[in-house]
Amino acid sequence: MLIGEVARRSGVSTRMLRHYDALGLVRPTGRTVGGYREYSAEDVRRIFHVESLRSLGLSLKQIGRALQDPAFTPSALVSDLIRWTEERLARERELLERLRAIDASAPGDWQDVLRTVELMRELGSTSAARRQRAVLARPEGRPVPAELLAGAVLSESDPVVAGALRWALARSGGDGVAALAAGARSEDVGIRRRAVLAIAGMSDAPGATEVLAEALADPDPQVRGHAALALGRHGVAAAVPALVGMVVEGSRDVEAAEALGTLSQDPVWADRITAALVDELAAPAADSATRIRLTQALVELAGTAARQVLHQLADDDDRTVALVASALARVLEERPPEDRTDEES
């Protein structure tokens, strides 16, 4: 076959076929009387071999070695190709995220684009101080894209910078919860902790309650704790089991007890929370320290049921629990009438 027909059948341009010939990759085995290249069936097969290897990302030099050197093994080269491809995809994903962040900032001109790019560069600094300044020094009236801040929140390990980022994200006016939701479901527990903590600071935002409620089932106690405290403070009763568990475990138990107190303002839940704490007090595995924390949590609850339990605990077999309960019962009795709930009065 002449070069034109080979080009039509193979889809490889005549220019590329001549280039293959010049490199020695695919040299036609014959020539016509007029001196034109003439390809055999074996030559055409070699062309398809070259194209197949090119589709894997091999350079023409590598293809030449693969086809000509019998000792050239593919395993090492394929491993290198996988690594190079992963690195290229990572760079392209990073570029895509940058472009999305710029697009989300709704730039009015190229100066806006450059400011966003500069912010990205500062947020990527190895200096925690520079990262913090980049967030806090943002001029008023120039909000930072929520997607950009959310990405920084999920990757920030410095607690001070992370706090600044959460503050800026809550003020960004964008859909920060949606930007963080994927992080709340990440396989990386550190990312989940940062995402849920940030969402907890925006618990009034649309969609926050749903993401936090899902986080109550997280296997990590810190993630569950962030979600439970935020939900409890906002009167979401689904947080009660997790909050009671935090009191039992001694994990941010004071905050958990206060959140239970907020929930107990609903008379229906006041008795249920009291019953849950009483069940834990009677649990065989509850040691003295645990029972003291549960007793202290009772004083935060509204309603008469919690006061009645405290009076009963004043006669508890555990002397320390009895003393704590007695003291707390006196505190409740001495509480000014204006600080009591209607039911207590």
Buried (B, 14 or more C-beta within 10 A) or exposed (E): BBBEEBBEEBEBEBEBBEBBBEBEBBEBEEEEEEEEBBBEEEBBEBBBBBBEBBEBBBEEEBBBEBBEEEEEEEEEBEEEBEEEEEEEEEEEEEEEBBEBBBEBBEBEEEEBBEBBEEBBEBBEEEEBEBBBBBBEEBEEEEBBBBBBBBBBBBBBEBEEBBBBBBBBBBBBEBBBBBBBBEBBEBEEEBBBBBBBBBBBBBBEBEBBBEBBBBBBEBEBBBBBBBBBBBBBBBEBBBBBEBBBBBBBBEBBBBBBBBBBBBBBEBBEBBBBBBEBBBEBBEEEEBEEEBBBBBBBBBBBBBBBBBBEBBBBBBEBEBEEBBBBBBBBBEEBEEEEEEEEBEEBE
